Amino acid sequence: MRAADALTVAAEGGLIGDGRTGANLALGVGLIGVVIGWLALARVAGRISTGNARTGGVAAVAVGLVGTALAVLHLATSSGGPGTGTGNGMVGAVVAIPLGLIASVLGRRALTRSA
């Protein structure tokens, strides 16, 4: 695939899926990051005795940032507006951004408390 073709595919939203697929992917990754961050905080507080809180914190930060990046990429490459009935998933991507950021904050909090 030529570079120009790859840019065209990315601009049309086909890089991470068509329509709502990219937004759903970003939502899923963000939600997984929130769960990992919550579990890491529970490990630091001593409520869960299995696992390593620092590893969970690093994983939550990384997964949260990936989820946020996917959501921003989907927003940048989708056309139309939110709620216009185009099926491009902009509202899902907008919801995925705070989920990813919350996951990163939870992971960072777990890292600072475990130090």
N, C-alpha and C positions, 0 to 999 in steps of 0.2 A: 504494500500500500504506500502510495506517495504521501509526502508530508502535507500537500495541499488537500488530498482526500481525507486525511486524518483530521485536519482542521475543520473541514466541512462537516464531517460526522460529529465532531465535538460541538460545533456551533448549532447543529440541528438537534442536539440533546440525545444523540444516539450513543454517546460515550459510556454512560452508565445506565442506559435503558431508555425506552420510549415512554412517554406519558408519565404515569404515576410510579413506575418501577424505581426510578432514581430516588424519588421522595420516600418511597417505602423502604428502600435500602438504607437511606440516611436515618430514617426514624428507627429502624431496627438496630442499627449500629449505636445510635445515641441511647436507646433504651437499655441495650446490653451494657453500655458504659456506665449508666446510672446504677444498674444492679451491681456491677463489679465495684464501683465506688462505695456504695452502701455496705456491701459485704466487707470491704477493706476497713471502713470506719468501725464496723461491728467487731472486727478482729482486734483493732487497736483498743477498743473499750473493754475487751475481754469477754464479750458476749458469745463469741464463736472462738473455739480453741484450735481449729484446724486452719492451716494455711499460714502464709506470711503476709502481714499487712503492707509491708513495703512493696512487695511484688504486686499485690492487688492495687495499690495506689498508683504505681507506674503504669500498670495495664489500664486503669480507669482514665488516667490522663491521656494516654495514647489513643485509646478507643474513642474517647470524647472528642479529641481533636480530629480524628479521621471522620467521625460522624458529622462534625461541623463543616469540615472541608467538603464532604460529599454534598451536604445540603446547599452550601454556597455555590458549588459547581453546578448543581441542578438548577438553582435559581438563575445563575448567570446564563445558562444555555437554554432555558425554557422560554417559550414565546407566549404572548397573551398576558392576561392579568389574573390575579387571584379571584376565584369564584366566578369566572366567566363561562364555565361549562365546557372548557376546551379539553379537560382531562389531562392537563399537563402536570398536575401535582404541586403547584406552587404553594398552596396552603400547608401541605404536608412538609415541604422543605422549610417553610418558615417556622413550623412547630419543631422541626428537628434541630434547628440551630440552638435554641435554649437547652434542649435535652443534652446535646453534646457539650455545651458550656457547663451545665450542671454536673455532668460526669467528670469533667476536668477539674472543677472546683472540689468535688467530693474526693477525687483521687489526690489532689494537692493537700487537702486537709488531712487525709489519712497519712500522707508522707510527713507532714510537719508534726503530727501527733506521735508518730512512731519513732521519731528521732530522739 
